[in-house]
Amino acid sequence: MPYRKPLDSSDLSDWKGDLNVGHRKIRARIEHALARMKCWKILRDFHRAARP
């Protein structure tokens, strides 16, 4: 889970910011992969439904 900014709106420490950057990169790849899998599932289901 990423680190949140403190309530007093001060900046995060460097190591927390670096961890957040890594978290964002990994999460983006996972979200894109899941989106592609969902698209393929929709295409597969459509193809099956088109057969008599």
WOHUHU-V977812 format. One record per pair of residues at least 12 apart in sequence whose C-alpha atoms are under 6 Angstrom apart, sorted by the first residue. I is the first residue (numbers start at 1). J is the second residue. D is the distance in whole Angstrom. If there is no record, write none. Layout:
I & J & D
I & J & D
This chain:
2 & 20 & 5
